[in-house]
């Protein structure tokens, strides 16, 4: 995936894994200092600043294609920003320094810092709009669920593929009024519905590890850039996902055209959203089912990070302890 004139690609990739993990760790620690303080903006700003400083030290130089707003919309980690201290490389980054700012501000479970790096052209670039999504984990036949099917039919199809009654299927859904019909239909089909208040990147990732998270399927409408970040994890571990852009105004439609996304009805699968090698790091800000949150204890700071690699299909859990500054 990576190239360098000084180191072989495998060595650079191992180095990049550690450096990218440091970026999400620093963002998580910065955000965690604002846990429970009711100030989403300050938490998000602190996380973005910390991640930007750490990304500046990456051993490659790449460009952010999914970030905090499009070029000129944000002073932070905006789309188009070049980061890294190494030689210019055809690499792309997708970042969310604080996914679940409301969760962090309320000190609720599930806030994370996430970053992905991929080969050039690998990541689908979307406008900042909604995306309808459905996702399940690995081990199922292709097409067992479909975004165009009724939620109840998807529940029943997944239950059949799993060899379990529908009562043993858990569907994760964002707790929003727009999802009332989805929630009702899933429950009528017999499924358990786990409602989350924010953080649909984590919601999709839940479905990749049902034995650990208890979630079999993610369903609903959330951010399109977040959908691509979640698809990057699915690219690494397997599983299925479909997403369709929801373009609600002329500005979003114009931005979609600039990204050459011309078909408003297209369903994007994992292979459409992430077409090449990708490395993803996820660090917990608050405690959750994916990763533990940041711990401040007696002059030390502890973090937990998940590292996903598509080239090997591996998932590593990294626990780090450092002295508090």
Secondary structure as GFF3:
##gff-version 3
##sequence-region A 1 325
A	DSSP	alpha_helix	9	32	.	.	.	ID=ss1
A	DSSP	alpha_helix	40	55	.	.	.	ID=ss2
A	DSSP	beta_strand	61	66	.	.	.	ID=ss3
A	DSSP	beta_strand	82	83	.	.	.	ID=ss4
A	DSSP	beta_strand	88	99	.	.	.	ID=ss5
A	DSSP	alpha_helix	101	105	.	.	.	ID=ss6
A	DSSP	beta_strand	112	119	.	.	.	ID=ss7
A	DSSP	beta_strand	130	136	.	.	.	ID=ss8
A	DSSP	alpha_helix	151	162	.	.	.	ID=ss9
A	DSSP	three_ten_helix	166	168	.	.	.	ID=ss10
A	DSSP	beta_strand	170	174	.	.	.	ID=ss11
A	DSSP	three_ten_helix	177	179	.	.	.	ID=ss12
A	DSSP	alpha_helix	180	188	.	.	.	ID=ss13
A	DSSP	beta_strand	192	196	.	.	.	ID=ss14
A	DSSP	alpha_helix	200	206	.	.	.	ID=ss15
A	DSSP	alpha_helix	210	213	.	.	.	ID=ss16
A	DSSP	beta_strand	217	223	.	.	.	ID=ss17
A	DSSP	alpha_helix	224	237	.	.	.	ID=ss18
A	DSSP	beta_strand	240	246	.	.	.	ID=ss19
A	DSSP	alpha_helix	250	258	.	.	.	ID=ss20
A	DSSP	beta_strand	268	269	.	.	.	ID=ss21
A	DSSP	alpha_helix	270	273	.	.	.	ID=ss22
A	DSSP	beta_strand	278	284	.	.	.	ID=ss23
A	DSSP	beta_strand	295	297	.	.	.	ID=ss24
A	DSSP	beta_strand	300	309	.	.	.	ID=ss25
A	DSSP	beta_strand	314	323	.	.	.	ID=ss26
###
